[in-house]
Amino acid sequence: MSKPVLLGALALSLAAPAAAFHGAALPSALRIRTSAASMAARPLRAMGGFAGARMLSDDVSMVAPRMLPAVRSAGTVPMKASSESAAPSKGFNVDFQLLIFFALWYLGNYYYNITNKLALNAAGGAAGFPLTIATLQLGVGCIYALFLWAAPDARRFPKVTTEDMIKMIPVAFCSAAAHSFSVFALSAGAVSFGQIVKSAEPAFAALLGVTLYNKKVSLGKWLCLIPVIGGVILASVKELDFAWSALITACLANLFAAFKGNENAKLMSTPGIKDRLENVGNQFAFTTILSFLISVPVMLLKEGSRWPEFVALWKTSPAVSFNLLASGLWFYGYNELATMTIKKTSAVTQSVANTAKRVIVIVGVAIVLKESLDPIKLLGCAIGIGGVFLYSVIDNIFPPKK
């Protein structure tokens, strides 16, 4: 079974070797039936479903071992495995695959923010081509997604219908808007500041959930939003590279990201669509392709008249061309890896992981890009991200009364 893990996307920009892990769980006791009559083993691929099919990179749990049909015979001989194999393992098991996923998710997010900012700066910042860069990053992801479908033993093209594609449009629209506003925010201000503002996304998700999607938010979650918002305000006070455009567009990115989360939940509740998409990798690929198609007209309307200038930059500035391609691959790779990682972890682990990721990206990128890290800004960052973590786990600590 082959198992692609999107490491090709990450390796192209860092030249890091890809690591793949293969594993299969063996039952503790086996019952083998033999017969005097000769029988041929059926190929696993003929058994239907996922049995014998290639291992999918983004849902390692989707391929489960399936028992071969027993051959009826008068002379069956039961055979049991040894007591050693039947005994449960008492050792400390480390999920190395999950650790690899976490490491590459963090690495991808970290390098995306760096290469994205370098491309934006080389292209003129907020006054340059932020929408063009955001759109072409999605285009790079589209090319990679198509490559995975076309490559042998990489990813099977799903049997989605036209109706399924239409239902994906709201998610794709919100995804395109969130990405475009996020890229613009990072072009207008410091990456660390943009990430601090983006950490306030739970506040937007809570408001949208209550007002438009009839979701209940516990009192504990509402109280946790106070340090989230307060931390963002405190970090903004001492931001040397402060720009209202960066703050507003980062907030709009949060708004559309919250819309995307709710619309995606509605989409996945559609009967049969999960089975037709087969895995989250295919879902993300279709979302990226549709987001790119939605972004192209907006890009042409806003920056299309200046395309000759951008083409000249592309040809003469490796800082633009290389970092744009690299950021597109990093963006696609880390987003899919994040989904793969989240599917294998609990809600509390996800909260800790997201909190750690924010801290690593904010501090690490600020050091590399030599952005300001004023003590007040760091304090605001700590308060805001701490509030986000509490928001994620407060209902586990103090379950709301029903």
C-alpha positions as CSV (number, residue, x, y, z in Angstrom):
1,M,0.0,0.0,0.0
2,S,1.4,3.4,-0.9
3,K,0.8,6.4,1.2
4,P,1.5,9.9,-0.1
5,V,1.6,12.5,2.6
6,L,1.9,15.8,0.8
7,L,5.5,15.9,1.7
8,G,6.4,16.6,-2.0
9,A,4.8,20.0,-1.6
10,L,6.8,20.8,1.4
11,A,10.0,19.4,0.1
12,L,10.0,21.5,-3.1
13,S,10.5,24.7,-1.1
14,L,12.8,23.4,1.7
15,A,14.4,20.4,-0.1
16,A,13.6,18.4,3.0
17,P,13.3,14.6,2.6
18,A,9.8,13.1,2.8
19,A,9.1,10.6,5.4
20,A,6.3,8.0,5.1
21,F,5.2,5.5,7.7
22,H,3.4,2.2,7.0
23,G,1.6,0.2,9.6
24,A,-1.0,-2.4,9.9
25,A,-2.7,-3.7,13.0
26,L,-2.8,-7.5,13.4
27,P,-5.6,-9.2,15.3
28,S,-4.4,-10.9,18.5
29,A,-5.9,-14.3,17.6
30,L,-6.2,-15.8,14.2
31,R,-8.5,-18.6,13.1
32,I,-7.3,-20.2,9.8
33,R,-9.5,-22.7,8.0
34,T,-7.9,-25.2,5.6
35,S,-9.5,-27.6,3.2
36,A,-8.4,-30.5,1.1
37,A,-9.9,-28.9,-1.9
38,S,-7.6,-26.4,-3.6
39,M,-8.6,-22.8,-3.4
40,A,-7.2,-19.6,-4.9
41,A,-6.9,-16.5,-2.8
42,R,-9.1,-13.7,-4.0
43,P,-7.3,-10.5,-4.7
44,L,-8.0,-7.9,-2.0
45,R,-8.9,-5.4,-4.7
46,A,-11.9,-7.5,-5.7
47,M,-13.4,-7.3,-2.2
48,G,-14.9,-3.8,-2.8
49,G,-14.7,-0.6,-0.8
50,F,-11.3,0.3,0.5
51,A,-10.0,-3.3,1.0
52,G,-6.9,-3.7,-0.9
53,A,-7.1,-0.1,-2.3
54,R,-4.2,2.2,-1.8
55,M,-3.7,3.8,1.6
56,L,-5.0,7.4,1.6
57,S,-2.6,9.9,3.0
58,D,-5.2,12.0,4.8
59,D,-7.2,9.4,6.7
60,V,-5.1,6.4,7.7
61,S,-8.0,5.0,9.6
62,M,-10.2,4.6,6.6
63,V,-8.6,1.4,5.4
64,A,-9.5,-1.3,7.9
65,P,-8.5,-5.0,7.7
66,R,-11.4,-7.1,6.3
67,M,-11.8,-10.8,7.0
68,L,-11.5,-13.1,4.0
69,P,-14.7,-15.3,3.5
70,A,-14.3,-18.7,5.1
71,V,-14.3,-21.7,2.8
72,R,-16.7,-24.3,4.0
73,S,-15.1,-27.7,4.6
74,A,-15.7,-30.7,6.8
75,G,-12.0,-30.7,7.8
76,T,-11.4,-27.3,9.2
77,V,-8.6,-27.1,11.8
78,P,-8.7,-24.1,14.2
79,M,-5.3,-22.6,15.0
80,K,-4.7,-20.1,17.7
81,A,-1.9,-17.6,17.9
82,S,0.5,-17.9,20.8
83,S,-0.3,-16.4,24.2
84,E,2.3,-13.7,23.6
85,S,0.5,-12.3,20.6
86,A,-2.8,-12.4,22.5
87,A,-1.5,-10.5,25.5
88,P,-2.0,-6.7,25.3
89,S,1.0,-4.5,24.9
90,K,1.9,-2.8,28.1
91,G,4.6,-0.6,26.8
92,F,4.4,3.1,26.1
93,N,3.3,3.5,22.5
94,V,4.4,6.6,20.6
95,D,2.4,7.6,17.5
96,F,5.4,8.6,15.4
97,Q,3.2,9.3,12.4
98,L,1.2,11.8,14.5
99,L,4.4,13.4,15.7
100,I,5.5,13.8,12.1
101,F,2.2,15.3,11.1
102,F,2.5,17.8,14.0
103,A,6.0,18.7,13.0
104,L,5.2,19.2,9.4
105,W,2.0,21.2,10.2
106,Y,4.0,23.6,12.3
107,L,6.9,23.7,9.8
108,G,4.5,24.4,6.9
109,N,2.6,27.2,8.7
110,Y,5.9,28.8,9.8
111,Y,7.5,28.8,6.3
112,Y,4.2,29.8,4.7
113,N,4.1,33.0,6.7
114,I,7.8,33.7,6.0
115,T,7.7,33.1,2.2
116,N,4.3,34.8,1.9
117,K,5.6,38.0,3.6
118,L,8.8,37.9,1.5
119,A,6.8,37.7,-1.7
120,L,4.5,40.5,-0.6
121,N,7.3,42.8,0.3
122,A,9.2,42.1,-2.9
123,A,6.0,42.9,-4.9
124,G,5.4,46.2,-3.2
125,G,3.5,45.3,0.0
126,A,-0.1,46.4,0.3
127,A,0.3,48.8,-2.6
128,G,1.7,46.1,-4.8
129,F,-0.2,42.9,-5.7
130,P,-1.6,41.2,-2.6
131,L,-4.7,39.9,-4.4
132,T,-2.6,38.6,-7.3
133,I,-0.3,36.8,-4.9
134,A,-3.2,35.3,-2.9
135,T,-4.9,34.1,-6.1
136,L,-1.8,32.6,-7.6
137,Q,-1.1,30.8,-4.3
138,L,-4.4,29.0,-4.7
139,G,-3.5,28.3,-8.3
140,V,-0.3,26.6,-7.2
141,G,-2.4,24.5,-4.8
142,C,-4.7,23.6,-7.7
143,I,-1.8,22.3,-9.8
144,Y,-0.6,20.2,-6.9
145,A,-4.1,18.8,-6.3
146,L,-4.5,17.8,-10.0
147,F,-1.0,16.2,-9.9
148,L,-2.1,14.0,-7.0
149,W,-5.1,12.8,-8.9
150,A,-3.1,12.2,-12.1
151,A,-0.1,10.5,-10.5
152,P,-0.3,6.7,-10.2
153,D,-1.0,5.4,-6.6
154,A,-1.4,8.9,-5.2
155,R,-5.0,9.8,-4.8
156,R,-8.2,8.4,-6.5
157,F,-10.4,11.0,-8.1
158,P,-13.8,11.0,-6.3
159,K,-17.1,10.3,-7.9
160,V,-18.7,13.7,-7.0
161,T,-21.8,15.0,-8.8
162,T,-22.5,18.4,-10.3
163,E,-24.9,19.0,-7.4
164,D,-22.1,18.3,-4.9
165,M,-19.9,20.8,-6.6
166,I,-22.6,23.5,-6.4
167,K,-23.1,22.8,-2.7
168,M,-19.4,23.3,-2.2
169,I,-19.5,26.9,-3.6
170,P,-20.4,28.6,-0.3
171,V,-17.5,27.0,1.5
172,A,-15.2,27.8,-1.4
173,F,-16.3,31.4,-1.5
174,C,-15.7,31.9,2.3
175,S,-12.3,30.1,1.9
176,A,-11.3,32.4,-0.9
177,A,-12.4,35.5,0.9
178,A,-10.7,34.5,4.2
179,H,-7.4,33.7,2.3
180,S,-7.5,37.0,0.3
181,F,-8.2,39.2,3.3
182,S,-5.6,37.4,5.4
183,V,-2.9,37.9,2.7
184,F,-3.8,41.6,2.4
185,A,-3.6,42.0,6.2
186,L,-0.1,40.4,6.2
187,S,0.9,42.7,3.4
188,A,-0.2,45.8,5.2
189,G,1.3,45.1,8.6
190,A,3.6,42.8,10.6
191,V,3.0,39.1,10.4
192,S,3.1,38.8,14.2
193,F,0.4,41.5,14.5
194,G,-1.8,39.8,11.9
195,Q,-1.5,36.5,13.6
196,I,-2.4,38.0,17.0
197,V,-5.6,39.5,15.4
198,K,-6.4,36.2,13.6
199,S,-6.2,34.4,17.0
200,A,-9.4,36.2,17.9
201,E,-11.4,34.1,15.3
202,P,-13.4,32.3,18.1
203,A,-15.1,35.6,19.0
204,F,-16.4,35.8,15.4
205,A,-17.3,32.2,15.4
206,A,-19.3,32.6,18.6
207,L,-21.2,35.6,17.4
208,L,-22.0,34.0,14.0
209,G,-23.0,30.7,15.6
210,V,-25.5,32.4,17.9
211,T,-26.9,35.0,15.5
212,L,-27.1,33.0,12.2
213,Y,-26.7,29.3,12.9
214,N,-28.7,28.8,16.1
215,K,-25.8,27.5,18.0
216,K,-25.5,27.8,21.8
217,V,-22.4,29.2,23.4
218,S,-21.9,28.6,27.1
219,L,-21.3,31.4,29.6
220,G,-17.8,30.1,30.1
221,K,-16.9,30.6,26.5
222,W,-18.4,34.1,26.5
223,L,-16.2,35.0,29.5
224,C,-13.1,33.6,27.8
225,L,-13.6,36.0,24.9
226,I,-12.8,38.9,27.3
227,P,-9.0,38.1,27.5
228,V,-9.0,37.2,23.8
229,I,-10.3,40.7,22.7
230,G,-8.3,42.4,25.5
231,G,-5.1,40.8,24.4
232,V,-5.6,41.9,20.8
233,I,-6.2,45.4,21.9
234,L,-3.2,45.4,24.2
235,A,-1.0,44.1,21.4
236,S,-2.3,46.8,19.0
237,V,-1.3,49.6,21.4
238,K,2.4,49.0,21.1
239,E,2.4,47.8,17.5
240,L,5.1,49.8,15.6
241,D,3.9,48.6,12.2
242,F,0.2,49.3,13.0
243,A,-2.2,50.0,10.1
244,W,-5.9,50.2,10.2
245,S,-6.1,48.3,6.9
246,A,-4.2,45.4,8.5
247,L,-6.5,45.3,11.5
248,I,-9.7,45.6,9.4
249,T,-8.8,43.0,6.8
250,A,-7.5,40.5,9.5
251,C,-10.9,40.9,11.2
252,L,-12.7,40.3,7.9
253,A,-10.5,37.2,7.4
254,N,-11.7,36.0,10.8
255,L,-15.3,36.6,9.8
256,F,-15.1,34.6,6.6
257,A,-13.1,31.9,8.4
258,A,-16.0,31.6,10.9
259,F,-18.5,31.5,8.0
260,K,-16.4,28.8,6.3
261,G,-16.4,26.6,9.5
262,N,-20.2,26.8,9.8
263,E,-20.8,26.3,6.1
264,N,-18.4,23.3,6.0
265,A,-20.3,21.7,8.9
266,K,-23.6,22.1,6.9
267,L,-21.9,20.7,3.7
268,M,-20.6,17.6,5.5
269,S,-24.1,16.9,6.9
270,T,-25.4,16.4,3.4
271,P,-26.3,12.7,3.0
272,G,-23.8,10.8,0.9
273,I,-21.3,13.6,0.2
274,K,-18.7,12.2,2.6
275,D,-18.8,8.8,0.8
276,R,-18.5,10.4,-2.6
277,L,-15.6,12.7,-1.6
278,E,-14.0,9.7,0.1
279,N,-11.5,11.7,2.2
280,V,-10.6,15.2,3.5
281,G,-7.8,15.4,0.9
282,N,-10.3,15.4,-1.9
283,Q,-12.6,17.8,-0.1
284,F,-9.7,20.3,0.4
285,A,-8.6,19.9,-3.3
286,F,-12.1,20.8,-4.6
287,T,-12.4,23.7,-2.2
288,T,-9.0,25.0,-3.4
289,I,-9.9,24.7,-7.0
290,L,-13.3,26.4,-6.6
291,S,-11.7,29.1,-4.4
292,F,-9.2,29.8,-7.2
293,L,-11.9,30.1,-9.8
294,I,-13.8,32.5,-7.5
295,S,-10.7,34.6,-6.8
296,V,-9.6,35.1,-10.4
297,P,-12.4,37.6,-11.5
298,V,-11.8,39.6,-8.3
299,M,-8.1,39.7,-8.9
300,L,-8.5,40.8,-12.5
301,L,-11.0,43.5,-11.5
302,K,-8.8,44.9,-8.8
303,E,-5.2,44.4,-10.2
304,G,-5.7,43.2,-13.7
305,S,-4.8,46.5,-15.3
306,R,-1.3,46.3,-13.7
307,W,-0.6,42.8,-14.8
308,P,2.2,43.8,-17.2
309,E,4.0,45.3,-14.2
310,F,3.5,42.1,-12.2
311,V,4.8,39.9,-15.1
312,A,7.9,42.1,-15.3
313,L,8.4,41.6,-11.5
314,W,8.0,37.9,-11.9
315,K,10.6,37.7,-14.6
316,T,13.2,39.9,-12.9
317,S,12.7,39.3,-9.2
318,P,13.4,35.8,-7.9
319,A,12.2,37.0,-4.5
320,V,8.7,37.3,-6.0
321,S,8.6,34.2,-8.2
322,F,10.3,31.7,-5.8
323,N,8.5,32.9,-2.7
324,L,5.2,32.9,-4.4
325,L,5.6,29.3,-5.6
326,A,7.0,28.2,-2.3
327,S,4.2,29.9,-0.3
328,G,1.5,28.3,-2.5
329,L,3.0,24.9,-1.8
330,W,3.4,25.5,1.9
331,F,-0.1,26.9,2.1
332,Y,-1.7,23.8,0.5
333,G,0.5,21.4,2.4
334,Y,0.1,22.7,5.9
335,N,-3.7,23.1,5.6
336,E,-4.1,19.5,4.5
337,L,-1.7,18.3,7.1
338,A,-3.6,20.3,9.8
339,T,-6.8,18.5,8.8
340,M,-5.0,15.1,8.9
341,T,-3.6,15.9,12.3
342,I,-6.8,17.1,13.8
343,K,-8.6,13.9,12.7
344,K,-6.2,11.9,14.8
345,T,-6.4,13.9,18.0
346,S,-8.9,14.9,20.7
347,A,-10.4,18.3,21.1
348,V,-8.1,19.2,24.0
349,T,-5.0,18.1,22.1
350,Q,-6.2,20.2,19.1
351,S,-6.5,23.2,21.4
352,V,-3.0,22.8,22.8
353,A,-1.6,22.2,19.4
354,N,-3.2,25.3,17.9
355,T,-2.1,27.4,20.8
356,A,1.5,26.2,20.5
357,K,1.4,26.8,16.7
358,R,0.3,30.4,17.2
359,V,3.2,31.1,19.6
360,I,5.8,29.4,17.5
361,V,4.7,31.3,14.3
362,I,4.4,34.7,16.0
363,V,7.7,34.6,17.8
364,G,9.6,32.7,15.2
365,V,8.5,34.8,12.2
366,A,9.0,38.0,14.2
367,I,12.6,37.0,14.9
368,V,13.4,35.9,11.3
369,L,11.7,39.0,9.7
370,K,13.1,41.3,12.5
371,E,9.6,42.6,13.5
372,S,9.1,44.4,16.8
373,L,8.5,42.3,19.9
374,D,7.7,45.0,22.5
375,P,7.0,43.6,26.0
376,I,3.5,45.0,25.9
377,K,2.9,43.4,22.5
378,L,4.2,40.1,23.9
379,L,2.0,40.4,27.0
380,G,-1.1,41.1,24.8
381,C,-0.1,38.1,22.6
382,A,0.1,35.9,25.7
383,I,-3.2,37.1,27.1
384,G,-5.0,36.7,23.8
385,I,-3.7,33.3,22.9
386,G,-4.2,32.1,26.5
387,G,-7.8,33.3,26.2
388,V,-8.2,31.3,23.0
389,F,-6.9,28.2,24.7
390,L,-9.3,28.6,27.6
391,Y,-12.2,29.2,25.1
392,S,-11.3,25.8,23.5
393,V,-11.3,23.8,26.8
394,I,-13.6,25.6,29.2
395,D,-16.6,23.4,28.5
396,N,-14.4,20.4,29.3
397,I,-13.3,21.8,32.6
398,F,-16.7,23.2,33.6
399,P,-19.4,21.4,31.6
400,P,-22.3,23.7,30.9
401,K,-25.6,22.8,32.6
402,K,-28.2,21.4,30.2
